[in-house]
Amino acid sequence: MKGVLDLDVEVLIVGGGLSGLCAAWRLKALGIDYRVVEARARVGGRIYSPDYGTDFDLGPSWIWPGQHQVAQLLEELHLEKFDQPVSGTTLYQLQSGQVQPHQGLSPMSGAYRIKRGSSALVNALADALVGDNTIYLEHICTKLSATEHGVKVQISHGESTLEWHAKTVAVAIPPRLAAKLSYFPALPSNLHHALSQLPTWMAAHAKIIALFDNAFWKEQGLSGTAMSQVGPLVEIHDASPSEGGPYALFGFVGYPADARQQIGQAELVKMAKQQLVSIFGPAAKKPIDVIIQDWSVEPFTADQEDLNVAAGHPAYGLSIKTEGEWDSRLHFISTETNRDNGGLIEGAIDRATQFAHNYSNDHKK
Ligand SMILES: Cc1cc2nc3c(=O)[nH]c(=O)nc-3n(C[C@H](O)[C@H](O)[C@H](O)COP(=O)(O)OP(=O)(O)OC[C@H]3O[C@@H](n4cnc5c(N)ncnc54)[C@H](O)[C@@H]3O)c2cc1C
């Protein structure tokens, strides 16, 4: 959509990832005026898949039993899920390169995936909003200033600088990126500190997906799951669609972000192809295509501080409230601000839903 120089809106959502789009969808259902500004030329944020006729997740793949918000949203959007394929033998590649079979449970047992990929979720939300002309792509929020009646938002769009006004702003971008925006007046220092301490989940990681004409591993009684002490891929899983092909294996790259940059993406892809053959045998020799996605080089996902992987799952959540001039005008709603499911799809949906309902309750006439 073209840049609109000056715009007045009730709720401005910064970020068109899952939390931003879900908040928009919930606000729309509650009859509340909203707009979404998204920095990239696409929606979805960390949920992304290339177009191969079917979707292959370069971001998140899995949801787990007990994640009720995702389950409910899938139902609302008429999307289906299927079990992550795990039956068959898991393989272990030792440091020597030797490959050993293992009959135990796959670590992804019980996880499920969304039919047509995780991007089906953000596409369904975006499709439901698109007719309203409320999503503005390639609009980068740079500055937020508190005004008497709300927030003045500075947005960079191509060569233009736009100035929009909102009663309330929901910042749905990773907290570390949120901490780097300019705020006038400055955010309370404890809030600013808390935002900059919340690591962006999975921002340091890279995924490689290899597409094949047939699921040769299944024909060999293998699950497609493999763990390797050699690399570059350290954890490999079946990434095929629920039905039909192309079939796929994906792996997380085990090298840290700076090492990946030194090696280069073309070389990493070459190494991954060789490794797949060393684990799964000659049938893996001829992938149709191999795709690499390195999230650490994505400026609208990763901050410099995110490049070192957090040990384990960080403690997430944001308990510090905005106060003073910012009171009730500014909300941080990305997944990392969720306490119980921070970093996950479930956390993004939960924060978006909470925000929309609280906003509606607080502004009931
Ligand atoms: C490789 C990988 C694997 C993962 N695996 C799983 C999994 O299996 N299960 C699971 O539950 N979760 C997983 N996750 C996490 C999951 O992707 C996130 O929880 C979820 O997508 C976060 O959504 P979000 O909207 O909160 O943030 P984001 O997706 O980061 O969205 C933020 C949006 O804001 C935009 N933006 C940034 N700065 C600005 C700005 N200044 N102005 C305007 N827009 C801006 C960005 O472009 C982006 O679209 C994985 C993530 C990755 C990267």
The ligand as an SDF file (V2000), in Angstrom:
LIG
                    3D

 53 58  0  0  0  0  0  0  0  0999 V2000
   14.2030  -21.1640   13.1790 C   0  0  0  0  0  0  0  0  0  0  0  0
   13.0400  -20.9640   14.1310 C   0  0  0  0  0  0  0  0  0  0  0  0
   12.3820  -22.0660   14.6490 C   0  0  0  0  0  0  0  0  0  0  0  0
   11.3130  -21.8870   15.5460 C   0  0  0  0  0  0  0  0  0  0  0  0
   10.6380  -23.0010   15.9630 N   0  0  0  0  0  0  0  0  0  0  0  0
    9.5170  -22.8520   16.7120 C   0  0  0  0  0  0  0  0  0  0  0  0
    8.6740  -23.9640   16.9640 C   0  0  0  0  0  0  0  0  0  0  0  0
    8.9290  -25.0780   16.4930 O   0  0  0  0  0  0  0  0  0  0  0  0
    7.5600  -23.7490   17.7490 N   0  0  0  0  0  0  0  0  0  0  0  0
    7.2360  -22.5120   18.2250 C   0  0  0  0  0  0  0  0  0  0  0  0
    6.2170  -22.3810   18.9260 O   0  0  0  0  0  0  0  0  0  0  0  0
    7.9990  -21.4150   17.9490 N   0  0  0  0  0  0  0  0  0  0  0  0
    9.1260  -21.5560   17.1970 C   0  0  0  0  0  0  0  0  0  0  0  0
    9.8460  -20.4460   16.8350 N   0  0  0  0  0  0  0  0  0  0  0  0
    9.4500  -19.1250   17.3720 C   0  0  0  0  0  0  0  0  0  0  0  0
    8.2740  -18.4870   16.5900 C   0  0  0  0  0  0  0  0  0  0  0  0
    8.6560  -18.2880   15.2670 O   0  0  0  0  0  0  0  0  0  0  0  0
    7.8940  -17.1540   17.2620 C   0  0  0  0  0  0  0  0  0  0  0  0
    7.4040  -17.4270   18.5590 O   0  0  0  0  0  0  0  0  0  0  0  0
    6.8110  -16.3250   16.5620 C   0  0  0  0  0  0  0  0  0  0  0  0
    6.8840  -16.3940   15.1720 O   0  0  0  0  0  0  0  0  0  0  0  0
    6.9480  -14.8820   17.0750 C   0  0  0  0  0  0  0  0  0  0  0  0
    5.9820  -14.0420   16.5150 O   0  0  0  0  0  0  0  0  0  0  0  0
    5.9970  -12.4760   16.8530 P   0  0  0  0  0  0  0  0  0  0  0  0
    4.9350  -11.8510   16.0200 O   0  0  0  0  0  0  0  0  0  0  0  0
    5.9270  -12.2820   18.3160 O   0  0  0  0  0  0  0  0  0  0  0  0
    7.4490  -11.9420   16.3980 O   0  0  0  0  0  0  0  0  0  0  0  0
    8.0640  -11.8590   14.9220 P   0  0  0  0  0  0  0  0  0  0  0  0
    7.6950  -13.0540   14.1310 O   0  0  0  0  0  0  0  0  0  0  0  0
    9.5250  -11.6000   15.1070 O   0  0  0  0  0  0  0  0  0  0  0  0
    7.3520  -10.6090   14.2570 O   0  0  0  0  0  0  0  0  0  0  0  0
    7.7970   -9.2920   14.4340 C   0  0  0  0  0  0  0  0  0  0  0  0
    7.4970   -8.5040   13.1700 C   0  0  0  0  0  0  0  0  0  0  0  0
    7.8640   -7.1440   13.3790 O   0  0  0  0  0  0  0  0  0  0  0  0
    8.5060   -6.6510   12.2070 C   0  0  0  0  0  0  0  0  0  0  0  0
    9.3510   -5.5140   12.6000 N   0  0  0  0  0  0  0  0  0  0  0  0
   10.5490   -5.5340   13.2430 C   0  0  0  0  0  0  0  0  0  0  0  0
   10.9760   -4.2670   13.4790 N   0  0  0  0  0  0  0  0  0  0  0  0
   10.0280   -3.4380   12.9660 C   0  0  0  0  0  0  0  0  0  0  0  0
    9.8950   -2.0090   12.9050 C   0  0  0  0  0  0  0  0  0  0  0  0
   10.8130   -1.1830   13.4280 N   0  0  0  0  0  0  0  0  0  0  0  0
    8.7720   -1.4820   12.3150 N   0  0  0  0  0  0  0  0  0  0  0  0
    7.8080   -2.3120   11.7890 C   0  0  0  0  0  0  0  0  0  0  0  0
    7.9040   -3.6710   11.8190 N   0  0  0  0  0  0  0  0  0  0  0  0
    8.9910   -4.2240   12.4160 C   0  0  0  0  0  0  0  0  0  0  0  0
    9.2790   -7.8560   11.6930 C   0  0  0  0  0  0  0  0  0  0  0  0
    9.6060   -7.7170   10.3160 O   0  0  0  0  0  0  0  0  0  0  0  0
    8.2920   -8.9880   11.9680 C   0  0  0  0  0  0  0  0  0  0  0  0
    7.4230   -9.2060   10.8790 O   0  0  0  0  0  0  0  0  0  0  0  0
   10.9210  -20.5840   15.9320 C   0  0  0  0  0  0  0  0  0  0  0  0
   11.5860  -19.4660   15.3990 C   0  0  0  0  0  0  0  0  0  0  0  0
   12.6220  -19.6560   14.4950 C   0  0  0  0  0  0  0  0  0  0  0  0
   13.3080  -18.4330   13.9070 C   0  0  0  0  0  0  0  0  0  0  0  0
  1  2  1  0
  2  3  1  0
  2 52  2  0
  3  4  2  0
  4  5  1  0
  4 50  1  0
  5  6  2  0
  6  7  1  0
  6 13  1  0
  7  8  2  0
  7  9  1  0
  9 10  1  0
 10 11  2  0
 10 12  1  0
 12 13  2  0
 13 14  1  0
 14 15  1  0
 14 50  1  0
 15 16  1  0
 16 17  1  0
 16 18  1  0
 18 19  1  0
 18 20  1  0
 20 21  1  0
 20 22  1  0
 22 23  1  0
 23 24  1  0
 24 25  2  0
 24 26  1  0
 24 27  1  0
 27 28  1  0
 28 29  2  0
 28 30  1  0
 28 31  1  0
 31 32  1  0
 32 33  1  0
 33 34  1  0
 33 48  1  0
 34 35  1  0
 35 36  1  0
 35 46  1  0
 36 37  1  0
 36 45  1  0
 37 38  2  0
 38 39  1  0
 39 40  1  0
 39 45  2  0
 40 41  1  0
 40 42  2  0
 42 43  1  0
 43 44  2  0
 44 45  1  0
 46 47  1  0
 46 48  1  0
 48 49  1  0
 50 51  2  0
 51 52  1  0
 52 53  1  0
M  END
$$$$
